[in-house]
Amino acid sequence: MDVTSHHPSTRRQGTLEGLSGADALDAVRTGQIWILLQQPHLLDNRYAEVLRAIYAELALRIEGFKSFNRRMSILISSPRVQVYYHADVPGQTLWQVRGAKRVYVYLNTPPFLPQAALEKIVLGEAHEMALNYEPWFDARAEVIDLEPGRMLHWPLNCPHRIVNQDCLNVSFTTGHMTRELRNADAVNYANGVLRRALGLERLPRPESGLGLYARLGLVAAHKYSGARARRKTARSIDFRVDPQAPQGVRTVPAFALGT
């Protein structure tokens, strides 16, 4: 990816096939790439125990906290690379293990997060990074320098972006849902359906009562009907990781993942 500016379109996907772990890390150390290891807790019980312990402690420290759909990802990333401006749907935490990064967290309200844009993400009609970003947003951001041993959590759906310092970074994220987060997700989903079907602009976001239950029912009916048109994520691979190549990558003819 481009480390000099904010251009999500420069983000590419590649393959590590044929590389040893040591060679892959060398490419990360000298290149402009990041490696995403998804759901390691499903492959190795030691990561599953880390995930279990994290949420057990959160439940002890936060009264009434009950989570489900918990998951983990590990990020190994090059010096100065970015995670572009985006918003996540589930509850998130970010844990820094090695290196340092600067995290910019923005308000989860317009203009930083237009409601219609969030609804499209929840419906699967837009990528998380499809949000509009303007440099002046940074003046309103909370800026946190994350160092090893620190963890960061932010309010639901807050847009954020991340810039690595001039060092290799290792971090991991967790994602989860709670009943309150599930209800908020359902309200955004239902409002997205209503906005698209009826052309409505100002839609309430109820947290309880008949308004919430009506939206929960609409979500169930919409999903059951098969009307949900999910975004199909393109998995086009156009480079191979190569520690000897500039930026740690060697361009290859594009091919679909799994072919």
Buried (B, 14 or more C-beta within 10 A) or exposed (E): BBBEEBEBEBBBBBBBEEBEEEBBBBBBBBBBBBBEEEEBBEEEEEBBEBBEEBBEEBEEEEEEEEBEEBBBBBBBBBBBBBBBBBBBBBBBBBBBEEBBBBBBBBBBEEEBBEBBBBBBBBBBBBBBBBBEBEEEBEEEBEEBEBEEEEEBEBEBBBBBBBBBBEBBBBBBBBBBBBEEBBBBBBBBBBBBBBBBEEEEEEBEBBEEEEBBEEBBEBBEEBEEEEEBEEEEEEEEBBBBBBBEBEBBBBEEEEEEEEE
